[in-house]
Amino acid sequence: MKRYSLDQKRLPKLMPAHLRRLDAMPIDYSDIPPLGEEFFTKATVPWPPVKHQLTIRLDADVLAWLKSNGRGYQTRINRILRAAMESQPPRRTRSKSSAKGTRSRGKSRAA
């Protein structure tokens, strides 16, 4: 992904008359759809989410492919995983109280 940066020193200087004309022009909002309740419900989620550092093992060819596009391969991994996560239907989560003690490992203690 190519990144562009804006050099503040190379921007053209705007004359006061031009600035006044820009300020006087109305903004056309007609192509922006109205926002429903669903938007505002989702908009309350803080962004970007907190990131956690971890170690992950990848196949050598997968890692080579990710790195072949230059810097930012970890960001690419995150975007690929996020796209996969968001393409799945939401899963029902168990409450902590009902999930606790429902799975047993090995032999039962009450014998």
C-alpha positions as CSV (number, residue, x, y, z in Angstrom):
1,M,0.0,0.0,0.0
2,K,1.5,3.3,-1.1
3,R,1.4,6.1,1.4
4,Y,1.1,9.8,0.5
5,S,2.1,12.6,2.7
6,L,1.1,16.3,2.4
7,D,4.0,18.8,2.6
8,Q,2.6,21.8,4.3
9,K,5.4,24.0,2.9
10,R,4.5,23.2,-0.8
11,L,0.8,24.1,-0.5
12,P,-0.3,27.1,-2.6
13,K,-1.1,30.2,-0.7
14,L,-4.8,31.2,-0.8
15,M,-5.7,34.8,-1.2
16,P,-8.3,36.3,1.3
17,A,-10.8,36.8,-1.6
18,H,-10.5,33.2,-2.5
19,L,-11.0,32.1,1.1
20,R,-14.1,34.2,1.4
21,R,-15.6,32.7,-1.8
22,L,-14.9,29.2,-0.4
23,D,-16.5,30.1,2.9
24,A,-19.6,31.5,1.1
25,M,-20.2,28.4,-1.0
26,P,-22.9,26.1,0.4
27,I,-22.0,22.5,1.1
28,D,-24.1,19.9,-0.8
29,Y,-25.1,17.2,1.6
30,S,-27.6,15.5,-0.7
31,D,-25.3,12.5,-1.5
32,I,-24.9,11.6,2.1
33,P,-27.5,9.1,3.4
34,P,-29.3,9.8,6.6
35,L,-27.8,8.1,9.7
36,G,-30.0,5.7,11.6
37,E,-29.9,4.4,15.1
38,E,-27.7,1.5,14.0
39,F,-25.0,3.8,13.0
40,F,-24.9,5.6,16.4
41,T,-25.0,2.3,18.2
42,K,-21.9,1.1,16.3
43,A,-20.3,4.6,16.5
44,T,-19.9,4.3,20.3
45,V,-17.2,1.6,19.9
46,P,-13.8,3.1,20.6
47,W,-11.4,3.0,17.6
48,P,-8.8,1.9,17.2
49,P,-9.2,-1.1,19.4
50,V,-6.6,-1.9,22.0
51,K,-3.8,-4.0,20.5
52,H,-2.0,-6.8,22.3
53,Q,1.4,-8.0,21.5
54,L,1.7,-11.7,20.8
55,T,3.8,-14.3,19.1
56,I,2.4,-16.1,16.1
57,R,3.8,-18.9,14.0
58,L,3.2,-18.5,10.2
59,D,4.3,-20.7,7.3
60,A,7.5,-19.3,5.7
61,D,5.8,-18.8,2.4
62,V,2.9,-16.9,4.0
63,L,5.3,-14.6,5.9
64,A,7.4,-14.1,2.7
65,W,4.3,-13.1,0.8
66,L,3.2,-10.6,3.5
67,K,6.6,-9.1,3.7
68,S,7.0,-8.9,-0.1
69,N,4.7,-5.9,-0.2
70,G,7.1,-3.8,1.9
71,R,6.7,-2.3,5.4
72,G,3.5,-2.9,7.4
73,Y,3.2,-6.6,7.1
74,Q,1.8,-6.8,10.7
75,T,-0.8,-4.3,9.8
76,R,-1.7,-6.4,6.8
77,I,-2.0,-9.5,9.0
78,N,-4.4,-7.6,11.3
79,R,-6.5,-6.3,8.3
80,I,-6.7,-9.8,6.8
81,L,-7.8,-11.3,10.2
82,R,-10.3,-8.4,10.8
83,A,-11.9,-9.0,7.4
84,A,-12.2,-12.7,8.1
85,M,-13.7,-12.0,11.6
86,E,-16.2,-9.4,10.3
87,S,-17.3,-11.7,7.5
88,Q,-18.5,-14.2,10.1
89,P,-22.0,-14.0,11.7
90,P,-21.8,-12.9,15.3
91,R,-21.4,-15.7,17.8
92,R,-23.5,-16.0,20.9
93,T,-21.3,-15.7,24.0
94,R,-21.9,-17.6,27.2
95,S,-22.1,-15.7,30.4
96,K,-19.2,-16.4,32.7
97,S,-21.4,-17.8,35.4
98,S,-23.1,-20.4,33.2
99,A,-19.9,-21.3,31.3
100,K,-17.9,-21.9,34.5
101,G,-17.7,-25.5,35.5
102,T,-19.6,-26.9,32.5
103,R,-16.6,-28.5,30.9
104,S,-14.7,-31.3,32.5
105,R,-11.2,-32.4,31.8
106,G,-10.1,-35.9,32.5
107,K,-11.6,-37.9,35.3
108,S,-14.4,-36.7,37.5
109,R,-13.5,-35.8,41.1
110,A,-16.6,-37.3,42.5
111,A,-15.9,-41.0,42.3
